[in-house]
Amino acid sequence: MIPVTGYDGRKVGVLGLGRSGLAAARALLAGGADPVVWDDSGESRDKAREAGFEPQDLTRDQTLLGLSLLVVSPGIPHLYPAPHPVIARAMAAGIPVDNDIGLFFRSFATEDWDVFDTAPRVVAITGSNGKSTTTALIHHILSEAGRPTQMAGNIGRGVLDLDPARDGEVVVLELSSYQTDLARALTPDVAVFTNLSPDHLDRHNGLGGYFAAKRRLFAEGGPDRAVIGVDEPEGVFLAGQMSEGPTDDRVIRISSGQKLETFGWSVFARKGFLSEWRKGRQVASIDLREVQGLPGAHNHQNACAAYAATRSLGMSPRDVEAALHSFGGLPHRSQTIGERGGVRFVNDSKATNVDSAAKALQAFPRIRWIAGGMGKEGGISALAPHLGTVVKAYLIGHSARDFALQLGATPYEICETMDRAVASAASEAQSGDVVLLAPAAASFDQYPNFEKRGEDFTARVQAMLTV
């Protein structure tokens, strides 16, 4: 746990009692504060009681107005589309509003660091796609090299649940726009921006607000090193704002598809090869085509980001390359489940929209595609340019027939359920094919979440492979 400093003997409100909220309450208590906790959900309040906290109704002004600070969980709106009533009243009363990320950056460094040989460092990753994979990959590379490291944020543990830093440790944080938007302190040593595509637009009042939330990690944080994906205009803009010119190597530009040879420091992937350039010359190259845990151009961008971040921490190209090959991928994100007779089975259940499904369809040359679920507005019509790799589609769930009408000449089968889709695809697949679950739809018609959908696919594939 990271005890929160600066609030000894003072009342601090905690609104939202999920994973990060309860972690914040515990960390505040450990630092000497008096946490006043509340959640609109009775179930969450019961869990707080089980954890030793007695909720107090922050919707009542007599409870709220005695606070020195209000700590808000990331899922609770603080501005758009409308602030939660408790937050609105706190801001109107002049009570500062923060989140666990802000508390972490204020409290992470301690006097114990004075005796460390190497000060701990923080790498923070944000962006629209690839955050989780990039975060896990950086953590994996550091672990494989024997560097002390912890991982938290929007992946895994709440940031205040981390252990106090060790000598030379690197903390790797995945940060969503919800987290970067509100944090009052953002001071990473290395900040990573993967890419930008429209998401959470209602929460940020449009694409500009969404980008502004991501940009805060750099503009407010002032990192020593900024790793920035420049495959979208926003990344190009951000890199330009952070650098003093093209030769400024405090900014490492990354790309999947572009050559970036004229900058002070850049890392890019083209045709399956990662290249690192510094001051106009190539200093390293890695063949990514045989890195099974990172298939496709989108994962090659993730590899570039992780490579750049770990190189900025002093890792050698050789050590990074070895770790890339041992990376197994994250569950439900281009995750290889197994292989039989030259047929590979890949779980990308996290591909819940057409943008992420498009990236998955571009990762393999011959695909038996399992798709469907609770389709989103527009269906899969936008995937038409990417269907050339699909040998046949196996459609499941509520939107199976709607998806079939949008496949054009692509062969398909209405399977409805996962067990039928896996069985049919596996029976028809030939050597060189990939049976790919990339639903391009939400899971809620048949599963509580995309994880359960991916687990069902995995279990059925593994059962078939063991026969």
C-alpha positions as CSV (number, residue, x, y, z in Angstrom):
1,M,0.0,0.0,0.0
2,I,1.1,3.6,-0.7
3,P,-0.1,5.7,2.3
4,V,-1.5,9.0,1.2
5,T,0.4,11.9,2.8
6,G,-0.8,15.5,3.5
7,Y,-4.2,14.8,5.1
8,D,-3.2,13.7,8.6
9,G,-6.2,14.2,10.9
10,R,-8.4,15.6,8.2
11,K,-11.7,14.3,6.7
12,V,-11.4,13.2,3.1
13,G,-14.4,12.0,1.1
14,V,-14.2,9.0,-1.2
15,L,-17.0,8.8,-3.7
16,G,-17.3,5.4,-5.4
17,L,-16.3,2.2,-3.6
18,G,-15.0,-0.1,-6.4
19,R,-11.5,-1.4,-6.6
20,S,-9.8,2.1,-6.8
21,G,-12.2,3.7,-4.2
22,L,-11.6,1.1,-1.5
23,A,-7.9,1.2,-2.2
24,A,-7.9,5.0,-1.8
25,A,-9.9,4.7,1.5
26,R,-7.3,2.3,2.9
27,A,-4.4,4.4,1.8
28,L,-5.9,7.5,3.3
29,L,-6.5,5.8,6.6
30,A,-2.9,4.5,6.5
31,G,-1.6,8.1,6.0
32,G,-3.6,9.4,9.0
33,A,-6.6,10.8,7.3
34,D,-10.2,10.2,8.2
35,P,-11.9,8.7,5.1
36,V,-15.6,9.4,4.7
37,V,-16.8,6.9,2.1
38,W,-19.9,6.7,0.0
39,D,-21.3,4.9,-3.0
40,D,-24.8,5.2,-4.6
41,S,-24.9,1.4,-4.8
42,G,-26.1,-0.4,-1.7
43,E,-24.1,-3.5,-2.8
44,S,-20.9,-1.4,-2.9
45,R,-21.7,0.1,0.5
46,D,-22.0,-3.4,1.9
47,K,-18.6,-4.4,0.5
48,A,-17.2,-1.3,2.2
49,R,-18.6,-2.4,5.5
50,E,-17.0,-5.8,5.0
51,A,-13.7,-3.9,4.5
52,G,-14.1,-2.1,7.8
53,F,-15.6,1.3,6.6
54,E,-19.0,2.6,7.6
55,P,-20.4,4.6,4.7
56,Q,-21.7,8.2,5.4
57,D,-24.1,9.8,3.0
58,L,-22.1,12.4,1.0
59,T,-25.3,13.6,-0.7
60,R,-26.1,15.4,2.6
61,D,-24.4,18.8,2.9
62,Q,-23.6,18.4,6.6
63,T,-21.4,15.4,5.7
64,L,-19.9,16.9,2.5
65,L,-19.0,20.4,3.7
66,G,-16.7,19.1,6.4
67,L,-14.3,17.6,3.9
68,S,-10.8,18.8,3.0
69,L,-10.8,16.8,-0.3
70,L,-13.1,14.7,-2.4
71,V,-11.6,11.6,-4.1
72,V,-13.6,10.4,-7.0
73,S,-13.6,7.0,-8.7
74,P,-12.9,7.1,-12.5
75,G,-16.3,5.9,-13.6
76,I,-18.2,8.8,-12.0
77,P,-18.7,11.9,-14.3
78,H,-17.2,15.1,-12.9
79,L,-18.0,17.5,-15.8
80,Y,-19.7,15.9,-18.9
81,P,-22.3,14.8,-19.7
82,A,-23.2,16.2,-16.2
83,P,-21.3,16.1,-13.0
84,H,-22.5,13.7,-10.2
85,P,-24.5,15.8,-7.7
86,V,-22.0,15.2,-4.9
87,I,-19.1,16.4,-7.2
88,A,-21.1,19.4,-8.3
89,R,-21.8,20.5,-4.8
90,A,-18.2,19.9,-3.7
91,M,-16.9,22.1,-6.6
92,A,-19.5,24.8,-5.8
93,A,-18.3,24.8,-2.2
94,G,-14.6,25.0,-3.2
95,I,-13.7,21.6,-2.0
96,P,-10.8,20.2,-4.1
97,V,-11.7,17.1,-6.2
98,D,-9.0,14.5,-7.1
99,N,-8.7,10.8,-7.8
100,D,-6.4,8.0,-6.8
101,I,-3.9,8.8,-9.6
102,G,-3.4,12.3,-8.2
103,L,-3.0,10.9,-4.7
104,F,-0.5,8.4,-5.9
105,F,1.8,10.9,-7.6
106,R,1.7,13.1,-4.5
107,S,2.5,10.3,-2.1
108,F,4.8,7.8,-4.0
109,A,8.1,9.4,-3.2
110,T,9.2,9.0,0.5
111,E,12.3,9.8,2.6
112,D,13.3,6.2,2.2
113,W,14.4,7.0,-1.3
114,D,17.3,9.1,0.1
115,V,19.3,5.9,0.8
116,F,18.5,4.2,-2.6
117,D,21.3,3.9,-5.1
118,T,18.8,4.4,-8.0
119,A,15.6,6.4,-7.6
120,P,12.4,4.6,-8.5
121,R,10.7,5.7,-11.7
122,V,7.2,5.8,-13.1
123,V,6.2,5.0,-16.7
124,A,2.6,6.0,-17.6
125,I,0.8,4.9,-20.7
126,T,-2.3,6.4,-22.2
127,G,-4.0,6.4,-25.6
128,S,-7.1,4.9,-27.2
129,N,-5.9,1.4,-28.3
130,G,-3.1,-0.7,-27.2
131,K,-2.7,0.8,-23.7
132,S,-3.1,-2.5,-21.8
133,T,-0.8,-4.5,-24.2
134,T,1.9,-1.8,-24.1
135,T,1.7,-1.6,-20.3
136,A,1.9,-5.3,-19.9
137,L,4.7,-5.6,-22.4
138,I,6.9,-2.9,-20.7
139,H,6.3,-4.6,-17.4
140,H,7.2,-8.0,-19.0
141,I,10.4,-6.6,-20.6
142,L,11.6,-5.2,-17.3
143,S,10.7,-8.4,-15.4
144,E,12.6,-10.5,-17.9
145,A,15.7,-8.3,-17.4
146,G,15.5,-8.7,-13.7
147,R,14.5,-5.1,-13.0
148,P,12.2,-4.6,-10.0
149,T,8.9,-3.5,-11.3
150,Q,5.2,-3.3,-10.5
151,M,2.2,-2.7,-12.7
152,A,-1.1,-1.0,-11.9
153,G,-3.7,1.6,-12.9
154,N,-6.4,0.7,-15.4
155,I,-4.9,-2.8,-15.6
156,G,-4.5,-5.1,-12.6
157,R,-4.1,-3.4,-9.2
158,G,-5.3,0.0,-8.0
159,V,-2.3,2.4,-7.9
160,L,-2.6,2.9,-4.1
161,D,-2.5,-0.9,-3.6
162,L,1.0,-1.0,-4.9
163,D,3.8,-1.9,-2.5
164,P,6.2,1.0,-1.4
165,A,9.0,1.4,-4.0
166,R,12.2,-0.6,-3.9
167,D,15.7,0.6,-4.9
168,G,15.7,1.1,-8.7
169,E,12.1,0.0,-9.2
170,V,10.0,1.0,-12.2
171,V,6.3,1.3,-11.7
172,V,4.3,0.9,-15.0
173,L,0.8,2.5,-15.0
174,E,-1.9,2.2,-17.6
175,L,-4.0,5.4,-17.4
176,S,-7.4,6.0,-19.1
177,S,-8.7,9.4,-20.1
178,Y,-11.0,9.2,-17.1
179,Q,-7.9,9.0,-14.8
180,T,-5.8,11.6,-16.5
181,D,-8.6,14.1,-16.8
182,L,-9.1,14.7,-13.1
183,A,-5.8,13.9,-11.4
184,R,-4.4,17.0,-9.7
185,A,-0.8,15.6,-9.9
186,L,0.7,13.9,-12.9
187,T,4.5,13.5,-12.8
188,P,5.6,10.4,-14.6
189,D,9.3,10.0,-15.6
190,V,8.3,8.5,-18.9
191,A,5.0,9.2,-20.6
192,V,3.7,7.1,-23.5
193,F,0.9,8.1,-26.0
194,T,-0.1,5.2,-28.2
195,N,-2.7,6.6,-30.6
196,L,-6.1,8.3,-30.7
197,S,-9.5,7.2,-32.1
198,P,-12.9,8.4,-31.1
199,D,-14.0,7.0,-27.7
200,H,-15.8,8.1,-24.6
201,L,-17.0,11.2,-26.4
202,D,-20.0,11.8,-24.2
203,R,-17.8,11.8,-21.2
204,H,-15.4,14.4,-22.7
205,N,-17.9,16.4,-24.7
206,G,-16.3,15.4,-28.0
207,L,-13.0,14.3,-29.6
208,G,-11.2,17.6,-28.6
209,G,-12.0,17.0,-24.9
210,Y,-11.0,13.4,-25.1
211,F,-7.6,14.4,-26.6
212,A,-7.2,17.1,-24.0
213,A,-7.6,14.6,-21.2
214,K,-4.9,12.4,-22.7
215,R,-2.6,15.4,-23.4
216,R,-2.7,16.4,-19.6
217,L,-0.3,13.5,-18.9
218,F,2.3,15.3,-21.0
219,A,1.4,19.0,-20.5
220,E,0.8,18.7,-16.8
221,G,3.3,15.9,-16.1
222,G,6.4,17.3,-17.8
223,P,8.0,13.8,-18.2
224,D,11.7,13.5,-18.7
225,R,11.0,11.4,-21.8
226,A,7.9,11.4,-24.0
227,V,7.1,8.4,-26.3
228,I,4.5,9.5,-28.8
229,G,2.7,7.7,-31.5
230,V,2.5,9.9,-34.6
231,D,0.2,7.9,-36.9
232,E,-2.7,10.4,-36.2
233,P,-2.7,14.2,-36.4
234,E,-3.1,14.5,-32.6
235,G,0.1,12.6,-32.0
236,V,2.0,14.7,-34.5
237,F,0.7,17.8,-32.7
238,L,1.6,16.5,-29.3
239,A,5.1,15.6,-30.4
240,G,5.6,19.0,-31.8
241,Q,4.4,20.7,-28.6
242,M,6.7,18.6,-26.4
243,S,9.9,19.0,-28.4
244,E,12.2,22.0,-29.1
245,G,12.8,20.8,-32.7
246,P,13.2,17.6,-34.8
247,T,16.5,16.7,-33.2
248,D,15.2,16.9,-29.6
249,D,15.6,13.4,-28.3
250,R,13.5,13.9,-25.2
251,V,10.6,13.0,-27.5
252,I,10.7,9.6,-29.1
253,R,8.3,9.4,-32.0
254,I,6.9,6.0,-32.8
255,S,4.9,4.6,-35.8
256,S,3.6,1.5,-37.4
257,G,4.0,2.1,-41.1
258,Q,5.9,5.3,-41.4
259,K,9.6,5.9,-41.8
260,L,10.9,8.3,-39.1
261,E,14.6,8.7,-40.0
262,T,15.1,12.4,-39.6
263,F,14.4,12.9,-35.9
264,G,16.7,12.9,-32.8
265,W,15.2,9.6,-31.6
266,S,12.5,7.4,-33.3
267,V,11.3,3.9,-33.4
268,F,9.1,2.6,-36.2
269,A,7.9,-0.7,-37.7
270,R,7.6,-1.4,-41.4
271,K,6.9,-4.8,-43.1
272,G,7.3,-6.6,-39.8
273,F,10.7,-5.0,-38.8
274,L,11.2,-2.7,-35.9
275,S,13.9,0.0,-36.4
276,E,15.4,2.3,-33.9
277,W,17.0,5.5,-35.3
278,R,19.1,8.1,-33.4
279,K,20.5,11.3,-34.9
280,G,20.1,10.2,-38.5
281,R,21.3,6.6,-38.3
282,Q,19.9,3.2,-37.5
283,V,21.2,1.8,-34.2
284,A,19.0,-1.4,-33.9
285,S,16.5,-3.6,-35.8
286,I,14.2,-6.4,-34.7
287,D,12.3,-8.9,-36.8
288,L,8.8,-8.9,-35.3
289,R,7.2,-11.3,-37.7
290,E,8.0,-14.4,-35.6
291,V,6.9,-12.7,-32.3
292,Q,3.8,-14.8,-31.8
293,G,2.4,-12.7,-28.9
294,L,2.3,-9.5,-31.0
295,P,0.7,-10.2,-34.3
296,G,-0.3,-7.5,-36.8
297,A,0.5,-3.9,-37.4
298,H,-1.4,-2.6,-34.3
299,N,0.7,-4.9,-32.1
300,H,3.8,-3.8,-33.9
301,Q,3.0,-0.2,-32.8
302,N,2.6,-1.5,-29.2
303,A,6.1,-3.2,-29.6
304,C,7.5,0.1,-30.8
305,A,6.1,2.0,-27.8
306,A,7.3,-0.6,-25.3
307,Y,10.7,-0.8,-27.0
308,A,11.1,3.0,-26.9
309,A,10.0,3.3,-23.2
310,T,12.4,0.5,-22.0
311,R,15.3,1.8,-24.1
312,S,14.8,5.2,-22.4
313,L,15.2,3.3,-19.1
314,G,18.6,2.0,-20.2
315,M,17.6,-1.5,-21.5
316,S,19.7,-2.9,-24.4
317,P,18.2,-3.8,-27.7
318,R,19.2,-7.4,-27.3
319,D,17.5,-7.7,-23.9
320,V,14.3,-6.1,-25.2
321,E,14.2,-8.4,-28.3
322,A,14.6,-11.5,-26.1
323,A,11.7,-10.4,-23.9
324,L,9.5,-9.6,-26.9
325,H,9.7,-13.3,-28.0
326,S,8.7,-14.6,-24.6
327,F,5.7,-12.3,-24.3
328,G,2.5,-14.4,-24.4
329,G,0.1,-11.5,-25.0
330,L,-2.8,-10.4,-22.7
331,P,-5.9,-12.6,-22.3
332,H,-8.6,-11.7,-24.9
333,R,-6.3,-9.5,-26.9
334,S,-4.8,-11.3,-29.9
335,Q,-4.1,-14.2,-27.5
336,T,-2.9,-17.4,-29.1
337,I,-4.7,-20.3,-27.4
338,G,-3.1,-23.1,-29.3
339,E,-2.3,-24.7,-32.6
340,R,-3.1,-28.0,-34.3
341,G,-2.3,-29.2,-37.8
342,G,-1.0,-25.8,-38.8
343,V,-4.2,-24.1,-37.7
344,R,-3.8,-21.4,-35.1
345,F,-6.6,-20.4,-32.6
346,V,-6.6,-16.7,-31.5
347,N,-8.8,-15.1,-28.9
348,D,-9.4,-11.4,-29.5
349,S,-12.7,-11.1,-27.5
350,K,-11.7,-7.6,-26.6
351,A,-12.3,-6.5,-30.2
352,T,-15.8,-5.2,-29.3
353,N,-16.0,-2.6,-32.1
354,V,-15.2,-2.4,-35.8
355,D,-12.0,-0.4,-35.2
356,S,-10.4,-3.1,-33.1
357,A,-11.8,-5.9,-35.2
358,A,-10.3,-4.3,-38.3
359,K,-6.9,-4.4,-36.7
360,A,-7.4,-8.1,-35.9
361,L,-8.5,-8.9,-39.5
362,Q,-5.3,-7.2,-40.8
363,A,-3.0,-9.3,-38.6
364,F,-3.4,-12.7,-40.4
365,P,-3.4,-13.8,-44.0
366,R,-6.2,-16.5,-43.9
367,I,-8.9,-16.2,-41.3
368,R,-11.8,-18.3,-40.1
369,W,-13.6,-15.4,-38.4
370,I,-15.9,-15.9,-35.4
371,A,-17.9,-12.6,-35.1
372,G,-21.2,-11.4,-33.6
373,G,-22.9,-10.6,-30.4
374,M,-24.7,-7.4,-29.5
375,G,-23.9,-5.3,-32.6
376,K,-23.3,-1.6,-32.4
377,E,-24.6,1.3,-34.5
378,G,-23.7,0.8,-38.1
379,G,-23.0,-2.9,-37.7
380,I,-19.9,-4.2,-39.5
381,S,-20.3,-2.3,-42.8
382,A,-17.1,-0.4,-42.1
383,L,-15.1,-3.7,-42.2
384,A,-15.7,-4.2,-45.9
385,P,-12.2,-3.1,-46.9
386,H,-10.7,-5.7,-44.5
387,L,-12.6,-8.8,-45.4
388,G,-10.2,-9.9,-48.0
389,T,-8.3,-12.1,-45.5
390,V,-11.5,-13.8,-44.3
391,V,-12.0,-17.3,-45.8
392,K,-15.3,-17.7,-44.0
393,A,-17.2,-16.0,-41.2
394,Y,-19.0,-17.9,-38.4
395,L,-21.6,-15.7,-36.9
396,I,-22.9,-15.8,-33.4
397,G,-25.3,-14.0,-31.1
398,H,-28.1,-11.4,-31.5
399,S,-26.6,-9.7,-34.5
400,A,-25.6,-12.8,-36.5
401,R,-28.2,-12.3,-39.3
402,D,-27.6,-8.5,-39.4
403,F,-23.9,-9.1,-39.8
404,A,-24.5,-11.7,-42.6
405,L,-26.3,-9.0,-44.7
406,Q,-23.2,-6.8,-44.5
407,L,-20.6,-9.4,-45.5
408,G,-21.0,-9.0,-49.3
409,A,-19.4,-12.0,-51.1
410,T,-17.6,-13.3,-48.0
411,P,-18.9,-16.9,-47.3
412,Y,-20.6,-17.2,-43.9
413,E,-22.5,-19.6,-41.6
414,I,-25.0,-18.6,-39.0
415,C,-23.8,-20.6,-36.0
416,E,-25.6,-18.6,-33.2
417,T,-23.6,-20.1,-30.4
418,M,-19.8,-20.3,-29.6
419,D,-19.7,-24.1,-29.4
420,R,-21.1,-24.4,-32.9
421,A,-18.9,-21.7,-34.3
422,V,-15.7,-23.2,-32.8
423,A,-16.6,-26.7,-34.0
424,S,-17.5,-25.6,-37.5
425,A,-14.5,-23.4,-38.0
426,A,-12.1,-26.0,-36.6
427,S,-13.5,-28.7,-38.8
428,E,-13.2,-26.7,-42.0
429,A,-9.8,-25.0,-41.2
430,Q,-6.8,-25.9,-43.3
431,S,-3.1,-25.6,-42.5
432,G,-2.2,-21.9,-42.5
433,D,-5.6,-20.8,-41.4
434,V,-6.2,-18.8,-38.2
435,V,-9.5,-19.4,-36.3
436,L,-10.0,-15.9,-34.9
437,L,-12.5,-14.7,-32.4
438,A,-12.8,-10.9,-33.0
439,P,-16.6,-10.3,-32.5
440,A,-16.9,-6.6,-33.5
441,A,-19.8,-6.5,-31.1
442,A,-20.5,-6.3,-27.4
443,S,-21.0,-9.5,-25.5
444,F,-24.1,-8.7,-23.4
445,D,-26.6,-10.8,-25.4
446,Q,-24.9,-14.1,-24.4
447,Y,-22.2,-13.2,-21.8
448,P,-21.8,-10.7,-18.9
449,N,-18.6,-9.3,-20.4
450,F,-16.0,-9.8,-23.1
451,E,-13.8,-11.7,-20.7
452,K,-16.4,-14.4,-20.2
453,R,-16.9,-14.6,-23.9
454,G,-13.2,-15.1,-24.4
455,E,-13.0,-17.7,-21.7
456,D,-15.8,-19.7,-23.3
457,F,-13.9,-19.6,-26.7
458,T,-10.7,-20.6,-24.9
459,A,-12.3,-23.5,-23.0
460,R,-13.9,-24.9,-26.2
461,V,-10.7,-24.6,-28.2
462,Q,-8.6,-26.2,-25.4
463,A,-11.1,-29.1,-25.0
464,M,-10.9,-29.7,-28.7
465,L,-7.1,-29.6,-28.8
466,T,-6.8,-32.2,-26.0
467,V,-9.0,-34.7,-27.8
